[in-house]
């Protein structure tokens, strides 16, 4: 009897042991991790942010040196010219009076000749005084009483006359406004406007010189002070603007990270050439040329974090591959 029971139990247990176990159904609350979404969350947690590249204007500039003109020699020459004019007018009036008397034989020949000689001498003195001013300032400031008004403003401290020296070989087709500042305080510049080309070459550069007037000059722009000035020349060009926070530099190369992809961002190094510092929307940065253009997305925050991750991933220390597709290279600067 015991033998039959044992066989019956064995027959029941063996089929159950051979039947494979059915896998348990996964809970609906458990979801597989999306690597793309995880990367996006990781970048967000690390503070990595991107922005679209905008264009800004690049204005070619030239830096000049010069000096605030001492007005005293000009005042002295101007007074000499005015005095000579008065003397000449007086002598001409006397000569005209004596000519009328001479017609009636009412004046001696000696007196008439002396008066005529004096009138000629005063005319020559007037011409010499004018030529002296002309050689110092040029014709523009001597027309329509401009010099007299300028000297009055300078004597009152309302204006300053500045001579700017151009390098030898440089000429300007136009006369743009200049930002003028003392060399000892270059950040405190004031706007000066062109009034005349200097008739003589600069004694410092042997190139041409320009006269500019600064209204309400600061104390640093006193007569004799050495100044530096910045002038904008040529037409403005439109170039890509990159904020300082986006720029990285390794192995002597400057680059930014260009971002592609919305769900799973991909970052590529893009080498750049820095051209000129500027400000756009109150953000400091650079106008650049290179493998980016307006409309591209670049990393503007957390760029150093990406660089650190990249360095850790490259165990052999090899430099990351830099992509510079032709379609992404900034074209030559287009003038407005």
Phi, psi and omega in degrees: 000315179298327181292319179296320179295319180296318180294322179295317179294322180294322179294329179283321185287319185298312178299325179294325180288327182282337181290123182293147182286139178281128181297144181286138177293138180288147178291140179297343181280343183267119181241147178291142181287128178273113183298327179292315179293325179296320179296318179298319179293323179295318178295320179295318180294329180278358179080021180278121180230149180238163178210160181278136180288135176245158176268151175220164184273134174254118180252121178294133183234153175232137181257128182239160172244163181185201185207144173286126186287134174286119186284344187299313177300326178291318178298317180296316179293323180293318177296322178296319180293316180296317180297321179294323178296317180297316179297321180293319178296319179295316180295322179293321178296318179294322179293323178295320180295317181291331177296322178292321179291324181296329180297333179255013181057041181253012179219145180286155180294323181296317180294320181294318179294322179294318179293322179295320179293321179295320178296319178294320180295320179290327175295319178294321179295321178295317180296319179294320179295321178292317179297326178297315177294321181297320180289333181274325189239336186090169187285335187298318182284346181267359181266142174058031175069021182294322183295318180299315179295321180295316180296325177295317181292323179294318181296333178271357182078016182273341182215162174224134177264124185239133174260123178253132184260122177272144176298154180298128180097348180265128176231152181242127177284332179239171180236079181288164175297152183238146172266112188247134180211156174293145180295339179273350178214067188292341182282340182262075183266158176229153182279132176239148181244142181294140176235334183190151169276136178290137183286341183247157178291155179292132178290343181272314185252348185066010175261182178292162179230155181233149174255129177236152178243130176251124179273142181050059185292150175288166182298332181292337180268054178275160181305133181093349183290141175277136185231163168233148185222150177240126179240139175271129182233152177073187181268149181286146176246152181259118182228164180290139178254131179235124179291158181301326184292345181268344188277138175230155181217120175220144178053036177075009181244138178259136182206169172230167174262118174271135184253133174232154180089137181265307183286314180240091183299140177237133186243133183232137175291135177232109181292147183225161170241122181279131182251308186205137176287145179199181180228135178225123183056041180063022178246128179281141180186203184227148166272132190226163165234153180152214189270025174226160177211172181302136181102339175290154174258130177232156178283122181250346174222137179083016180297323180292328176297316177298320179297320179295316178299318181297320180294320179293324181290328180273085185294330181276359178079007180292147180288144181296151178292132181254121179263128176226069180298145183301328182290343182260351182288138180293127178291170178302147184304128179260130179283145179290000000 
